[in-house]
Every structure is written in structure tokens, then in C-alpha cells.
């Protein structure tokens, strides 16, 4: 293997793939990155057996080949090199790196023991705007469960409805739902020349389309999506949001995301996601519109006096007064009451919520004004934003 590449290109590629390494004493090669130079392409590959990332890097190829080296070690070293051309070659499972007056040699390991990244059928292709997709993921991931008692809640539900992708996440205490536009394409498969194979392939192709079409919803691990959001942040810094697109494919309990010379493959979570739609209130008794920044400031000041471990604050909506009263009290610290202007409709009402959950939801709403819909203190309250009607956030009240 012998290649030459700009330092900024190899650094970016290593930054993209480096987080997908794993630590396993029985399989130490998982902490390595695979340099796979074949077919005129320079590929950097990592995997922790749960997800795998492939990034194609631009550079000159003098000799093809492959090797694996410690991912953290080589990224740390490459990051310190000047922004000049870097020459990389292999000799006897050692990776030699030269750039200006820098020379080093890293002990590597053969590529033959590196795990194979699963292949995902590309029969059904979904495509979305990269920037919108990243924002949508950021708006729901934080609502996934940390505990693995209900493993399906540690992921985000992907559900396809017409030309919309519905993303939903819940830890049973709060719920986030976001809808974005997608396009769906059925890709044709090239037929083979032999007639018998054509018949078999036609049957396989029909089955594959049917199987793919049946995948109306599935659960993607939150760890996978957190890594995807991280990588998308790197890509968006390079490509304009309005032009960049992301494609994804699903088959055999795997999902593949493809964008900007990068591919991420992940396992899906097996299990039945709860029917969360049934807990979303269809009506409300009180509806309040308020400036988001005013509400955030009031919540944070009252949160100082909330009960430790409970994180409770009271939201009171007095009928006809066009105000929200935000308060909290603790026997150890004291109490706090804040009145802020709002536009209210409906009945006299109040609700007690976890202020951390409330701030999480407000943090992903981009608009200046938000709407709170309340039934009573035993029913989930809904938070929406007029500027972002495709997003819904729901919080379960703290029962007194």
C-alpha cells in the first residue's frame, strides 16, 4: 500500500470514523481503523460490531493494499502534522508516515482479521435533506430511555407515512415526535445473463421488494443516531445544508445511512415500540401562548428551589388573567414565584412537571413563541411551536 493525501483530508476522514471503534480484549482489532485501498478508492473503516463506518478519502494511489492500525493513535498523530501532503505506505505490517520533516512508523495488524461490515440491500431508497434530518434527530434523541429495562425505548422509532418520516422517542416520562419530508425510490436490480438465474433472481427480487415494502417502521438505537448526528455536524460544516442529502436503506435488521462519501451501518433494535399516539391528548381545557425566553428564565430561577431528586416546578394558569405563575418550594432552600405575561384560553388550570424535561423540550424549539396545552394535572401536557408545526413535545405531570 502506498498513497499520498492532504493532511486535512486524512484528518477529517479519521475524525469521521474514529468513534466507532470498540474495546474488546478478545478482539483487540476493534480498536483499529482499516485502511482499505482497492479499486482506485481510499477507504477508512471502523466497527464496534454494533455499528460500522466507511469513509472515502480523496488522495493519490501509487499501490493498493490494506492494513489496520490503532485509530486513536493515528488520529492524534495526524492532527499534529502540518497542513501539507502526507505520504503513507506499508512495510511488513508497519505503517510509515512522512510529511515535511515528520517521519513515524506505527505497528499495525493485518486486515484479514478485521470484521466484515454487513451489506444492506439498496432496493428501497429513502432520501431526505441532510440539515433537516440532523435537526429532526437532535429534536428527539434526548427523549430516549437510558435504562435498558425496556430495551425498545433506548432507540428512536422510524415510521413511514405517505411522504413523511415520523421520528418518535420516549422514556415513558416525556415524548418527542418530529415529522420530515422524504422521498422513496425503488431501485432496479441488474439481471444476470443466464436464463435460469434470471428466473431465480426475478423471484428473489419480488420477494425483496415485498419484504422491503413491509418495513413500515423500525427502531434505531440512540447511540447509533448520536454518532450519526456527530458525523453530520462535520459534514454540514463542509457542504451547504440546503444542498446536502442523506440516503438510507433498511434490510435484514440493519440500516444503512449514506451521505457525503460516508456510510454508517447499524443493527436495529428488535421489539415492539409502544403505541404512543394513544397517550397524546386529543383535546385541551387550557391553551397558553408565551414568549419562550421569558418562560425559560422563569423556569431556571424557580428550579433552584425545586426538591432535590424530584425537580418539580408548578405551572399555574389562572383563568382570564393572561399570566403564567411559575413556582417551586423546598423545605431546605425556600421558595420562588415568578409571574410572566402570556395569552391564555380556557379554564383555570395548573400542572406540576419536571423542570429538566421541560427545559429539554424548550431547548429544541426554534421559535420565539411556544404554546402549552393542558388538560389537567393527571394528563400529559403538550408543548408546540408555531414556527415548527411538525414537532410535538409531551411531558407527563408529576402526580402530587
N, C-alpha and C positions, 0 to 999 in steps of 0.2 A: 504494500500500500504506500502510495506517495502522492500527496496533494499539497496545494498551496491555496491559502484562503486569507481574506482580510480578518484582522483581529476582531473587529466589531461584529462581523458575520458569525464567526465561530463562537464568540462570547454570547451573542443573542441566542443562537441555537442551543448552546449548553444551558442557558438560563431557562429556556422553554422546557427542556426535558428533565432537568436535574431533580425536580421534586418528586418524580415518580419512581425513584429508587427505593429499595427496601433493605432492611437489616434482618438477615436470617442466617444464623450460624451454620445451618445445614446446607444453605445455598448462598455462599458469600458473593457470588457473581451478581446477585441482585443489586448490590451497591454500585455496580459498574454501569458505564454508558457504552453502548456498542457503536463503534464506527463501522458502518457498512457501506463500502464504496463499490457499487456494482451497477452495470447498465448505464454508465455515464452520470450517476447521481451520487451525491454525498448525503448519507442519511445518519442521523444521530438517533439512537433508540434506547429507551429505558423502560423498565417494568418492575412492579412490585407484586405481580401476579393478580392483583385486583384491577389495576389499570395499566395501560401501555401507551407510550407516547412516541411518535415518529416525527422528526422534523427534518426537512430537506434544506440544506445549506448551499448557497452558491459558492463556487470555487473552481480551481483548475485541478484536473485529474491527470497525473502522469502514469499512475499504476494503480489498478484496482486491488481490493483486498479488504480484510476486516480484522478488528481487534477490539477487546473491551478493556477499559481502564477505570479506575475509581472516579466516579462522577464529580464528587465534591473536590477532590484533589485537582483535577484538571481544570475545573471551572475557576477555582481560587487562583491557580497559576495563570491561566489565560487572561483573567481580569486584570492582572498586574502588568501585562505586556503593553508596549506602545501600540498606538493605533496604526499599525503597518501590516505588511503582508507576513503571514506566518506559514512556515514550511513544516509539514508533518509527514513523517514516514515511519514505517515499522521495520524492525530487525529482530528476529528471534523473540517474539512476544514482548518486545520493548517498543515504546512509542517515543520517538525522538522529535523534539520541537525546537525550531530555530526562528528567531525574529531579531533582526539587527544584532546587537551584542549579547542577546539572551540565548542560552542553549540549555536544554534539560533533557533528561531521559526518564520516562516513567515505566515502571514494571507493569505489564499488562497480563491479560489472560486470554486464551484462545476463544474465538467466537462460537465454536462448536457446542459449548455447554450453555450458551445463552438461551433463555426460554423463548419460544416462538410466540409472536404476537398473534392472537386469534384473528382470523379473517371474517369479516361481516359481509353478508350479501348486500349488494348495492341495487337490487331490483327496484325497491321503492325508495325514492329520494325525497327528503323534506328539506326545504331551504327557507332561511329567514335572514333578515338584516342583522348583521353581527352586533352592531351597537345596541339595537333594541333587545336582542336576545340576551346580551350581557346584563342590561338594566333589569330585564324581567327576572333573570336568575338571582340577581342581587336583592330583588324585592321579595323573594320567597324563601331562600335558603335558610335565613336566620330562624325561621319558624319550625324547622325540622327538630325532631327529638334527639337528645344526646344519649339518653338511656337506650339500651338495646333490648329492653324487656318486650317492647312491641317493635320488632326489627323493621317492619314496613314503614314505620313513622320516621325512621332515620334517613329516608330518601324523599325526593320530590316526585309527585305524580305528574306524568306527562299524559295528557288526554287530547286526542284529535277530534275536533268538532267542526265539520264543514271546512272552511279555510282558516280556522283558528286553532292555535295550540293553547290549551289551558294548562297552566302550571299551578300546582297547589301543594302546600306544605302545612303540616300541623303537628304540634306536640301534645295535643288534646287540651291545651290551655289557651292557645291562640291559633289563628289560621290566616294564611296569606294565599291569595289567588290572583293570578295575572293572566290576561289573555293577549296574545300577539298574533299578527298575520303570518301565515306560512303558505308556501306553495308545495304541491305534491306532484311528483313526476314518476311514471312507471318506465324504467329504463329497459330497452330491448337487449336481449342476450344474443350474441353471435352464434349462429347454428354451425355445427360441425359438418364435415363433408360426407361421412359415411351415413347411408340411409338408416341403418339400424340405430346408430347413435342419435340421429335426428329424431326418430320416434321416441326414444327414451328421454332425450333432452326435452322434447315437447311436453311429455308427461311431467317431468321434473319441474319444467318452467311453470306449467299451470299450477302445480302444487305449491311452488314457491310464491307465486303471486297470491294464491288463495291464503296461504299462511301469513304472508306479509299484510294482506288486506285485513286479516282478522285482528292484527295488533292495533287495537284502538286506544289502548292505554297501557302504561307500564311505569315502573318505579326506578328512578335513577338515584344511586347513593349520593348523599350530600357531599361526602368527601371528594367524589369524582367531580361534582359541579363546582365545588370550591376551587379545585385545581384548574378546572376549565375557565372559571372567571379570572383567576390569576393570569393564565396564559393569554386570554382575550385582552386583558389590560395591556400586555406587552404588544400585542398585535395592533390594537387601536391607536397606540402611540405612533405607529408607523403608517397605517392605512386610514384614510378618512372614514369616519363611521358611516356616512351615508352611502358609500360605495362598497364597503366590505360586506361579504355574505358568508354565512355558515351553512353547511350541509350536514345532515345526519341521517343515519341508516340504522335499522333495527332488524336483528335476526338471531335465532339460537341463543336467546337470553343474553345477548351482547348488544351494545350500542356503539356506533362509531360517529364521532364528530370530526368533520373535515373543514379546514379553513387555512388560508394563507400559508401554504407549504407545511402545514402541521396536521397530524391526525392523532386523535385520542380515542382509545378503545377501552371500554369498561364493561364489567359484568352488571347485570341488572339485579334488582332485589326481587326475590320470589315472595309471593304472598298477595293477599287481597287488601287493597287500600280501602279504608273506611269510606262509607257514603257520606262525605262531609256536607254535601249540598242540603241534606235534610235538617242540619242544625242552623243553617242561615235563616234568620227571621224573615218572613215574607212581608210583615207589616211593622210599623213602629208607632209608639204612643207619643214620643218626643223626638223632635229633629232640631239640631243646633248647628248653626254655621258660625265659625270663629276663625280669627287670624291664627295661623299655625304658630308663628313665633311667639305670640302672646301666651298661647296655651303651653308651649314648651317651657317658657320661662317660669310660669306659674307651677307647672308640674315639678320642675327641678328644685324650686325653693321649698315646696311642700315635702318633697321626697326626703329632705334632710331630717324631717321629723316623723317619717314613717317607721313602723315597727320593724326591727331587725328580723330578717328571715321571712317576713310577710310581704314587705314592700308595698303596703296598702296606702292608697290615697282615695279620698272621697271626691266625687264629682257631683255637685248638686245643680239642678236646672230648675229654678223657681219659675212657675208659670207667669207669663206676661211681663217679666222684668228684664228680658233680653240680657241676661248675665249668666256666667258660669262661676260657681263658687268652688274653688279647688282648696282642699284642706287635708291635713294629716295631724295626728297627735300620737305622742308616745309618753308613757309614764317616766321614762328616763330622760328624754330631751325636752319635752314641752309640746307646743302646738303651733300650727301656722295656718292662716286663712288668707286666700287671695281671691279677689273678685275681678273678673275680666269681662269686657263687653262682648256680647255675642248676639246673634239673631236666633230667637227660639220660637218654635211652633209646637203646639200640642199641650200635653198635660204637665203638671208638676211632677218631677221625677228626680231620681238620684241613682248612682251606681258606684260601687267600690271595686277598684281594679288594681292590678299590679303595675306600678308606675314604670318599671323597666320594660314590660311588654308594650305599654302604651308609647313610650319614647322610641322603641324599636320601630313600631309602625309609622309614627310620625316622621321618623328619620328617612324613610324611603319615599315619602310623598313629596313631589317636587313643587306643587302649587303653593300659593300663599294662603289660600283659604281651604279649610277642611270642613267636612260635615260629619257629625256624630249622630247616629240613630240608636235610640234606646227604647226598649220595651218595658223592662223592669229590672230589679237588681238580682233576678234569678235567671235572666235570659241574656245570651251573648249580645254585646253592643257592636255596632258596625262603624268603621271609620272609612271614609271615602274622600276623594279629592276631585273637584270639578274639572281640573285640568288633566286628570288621568282617570277617566271613567272605566277603563278596562282593569283597574286594580281595586281589590277589596281586601280589607284587613278586619279581622274579627277577634275580639277578646272575651274570654269567659270571665264573668264577675267573680269576685271573692265573696263567698256567702258568709254573712255575719251570724 
